[in-house]
């Protein structure tokens, strides 16, 4: 887990914090921190391009979510209600000692001002750039999988060349059956790749959690 105590602008940030202690830090410092079992995990904000692609994906997802919410089922039932956001804290514990902040997400509708728990989230997504090491990427995926979030998405940027999208990937949660194994699985739930799209090919076409048809123009910087 990438973490350490740090001195930021003359303010010492300890290795462990409670949620209440975190709230007493300056807002610009607290915004760069995630917590896991009260351990500080630094989540440094990327450049403008990183934020822009997060917003572009949020806008595309929200457009399709609103469209899906206007379509009733064959039996006339009201369709599910979805909310889409960026950089929203997702809490994994009641005391808020463990939370991550995905770059974009889709959650079931909640009242205004309500905290987002992992049980509310159906899609967690990250925009990956040079600062996202393979270890950090895998660690976050494992946390989302352990919390049973059904889908995980990645937007990978070509930060070495053009700061443009190089690939978009979609993963679906899968349970690892223990029956027939001689050793208990290390992780009973993992993500398996179910979609991959590159700008040279057709746009993103995916059926879950609602029908998606996203063109590359929708995501262009």
N, C-alpha and C positions, 0 to 999 in steps of 0.2 A: 504494500500500500504506500503510495507516494505521500509522505508526510514528514514534517519536522517543525520544531519551534522556530520562530522567525522574528526578527526585528524589522518592522515596516514603518518607515517614516518616523523612527524614534520610538515606536510603540512596540513593546515586547508582546508577542503572542505565544502563550504556552502551548505545550504539546496536546493538552487535554482541556476542553471547555464544556460547560453545560450550555444549553440553549439560552438561559437567562444571561450568562456571562457573555455569550456571543453578542447578544443584543446591546450590550454596553460598549462594544467596540465601535469606532467610527464606521459609518455606513459603507465607505469605499473599501475598507479593509474587510468588513464582515461579508461583503458581496463576493469576495474572492475565496471564501472558505466554505467547505462542506464538512459535516461531522459524520464519523462512523464510530459507534460506541464511545462517544465523547472525544474521540481522537480527531485532531485537526487535519483535514485533507485540503491542501491548497488547490484551488480550481481557477487558475489565472485566466482572466478574460483575454480572448484572442483579438486580432486586429479587426478593423471595420468590416473586412470581407467576411470574416467568420460570423459576425452578428448579422450581416446582410443575408447570408444564405439561410441562417436560422429563421429569419423573418419571412423570406421567400417561401420556405417550406411550410411555415405556419400558415401563411396566407393561402397556399394551395390546398392544404389539408382542411382549413376552415371553410373554404368555398365548397368543397365536396361534402363536408359534414353537413353544412346547411342544406345542400341539395338533398342529401339522404334523409334529413329530418322532415322534409316536405312530402316524402313518399310514404303513404300508408301501405301496410301489408295487404295481401290478398283477402285476409279476414277482416280488414278495416281497422286493425289495431294501430295505435299510435306508434310511430317508429321510435327507436332509442334516441335519447338526447345526448349530444356530444358537446364538449367544450375543448378548444384548442388553444395552447399557450406557448410562450417561450420563457426560458430561464425561470421556471416555477419550481420552488422547493417541493420535493416529494419526500414525505416523512415515512420512515420505516418502523418507528417506535412511538409509543404514546407520549413519552417524555421529550420527544424531539431530539434525542441524543444521537440519532442516526438519520441522516437525510442526504440526498443527492439532488443536484439541480441540472436535469437534462436540458439540452439546448432547445428542444421543442417536445411537446407531448400532446396526446389526446387523452382526455379523461371523461368519465361519466359526469353528467351535469350535477353541480353542487350549488348550494345557496351562495349568494355573493359574500365574499370575505372568508369563506370556509377554507380551512387548510386542506391541502391535497395529500392523501395517504397513498401508499403503494397499491392498496386494494382498489382505489378509484381509477387508476391509470390503465389504459389499454394499449397505448403506444408510448414508448420512451425513445427519444432520438438524440443522437449526438452528431455534431459537425466536427470532423477530425482534421487536424492540421499537424504541423511539425512538432508541436509540444505534446501531442498525445502519443506517448510511448506504447508499444505493444502490451507491456505489463499493465499500464493504467487502463487501456482499452479493455483487456480481458477481465481485469478486476471489476470494472463497472458492469460489464455484461453479466458476470456471475452474480452480482448483487441484485440486478434487475430480475434475473432468472429465479433466484432464491425467493424473491417476493412474488413470483407467479405473474409478472406482467406479461400479457400474451404476445406482444410484438415489440421488437427492438429494431430501430432503423439507424443507419449510418450514412452520412454524406461525407465522402472523403475528398479533400481538396488537394490539388496539385500545388502545394505551397512553394515548391522549388522553382516552378516555371512561371505560372500565370495567375496563381490564386484563383483558379477556376475549378469547377467540379471535375473530378476524374472518374468517380463511380458513386452510385447510390446502391445500398444493399438493404434488403429486408430479411429479418429473421423471425421465426416463429418458435414459441416455447414448446419443448417436447419433454415428456417424462421418460426417465430411464428405468425400464422394468428391472427389478432386482431378481425376479424369478429366473432360475437357470444360471445365475452368476455365482461363481465360487467366492467372490469378494464383493462386499457391499460397495455400490457406486460412490465415488468421492462426491459427486454432485447429482442428486436425484432429478434435477431439472436443468436442461441446457437449451441454448438457442441453436437452431439449425437454419442454414441459409435457404430461403424460399424465393428470393428474387434478387436480381442484379442487373443494373442498367448503366450504360455508358453513353456520353453525349453523342458519340458517333452513330448510335443505334436509335431505335424508336423511343418514344417517351415512356414514362412509368405507367404501367397498367397493373393494378393490384386490386383484389376483391375485398380486402379486410382492413379495418373493421367496418368499412363502408366502401362502395365502389370508387376507385381512384383512377383517373386518367390525367396524368400531369405531363404537360409538354415541357421541353427544355426551355422554351421561352418563358414559361412560368417561373423558372428558377434562375434565369439569367441575371447576372449582377448588373 
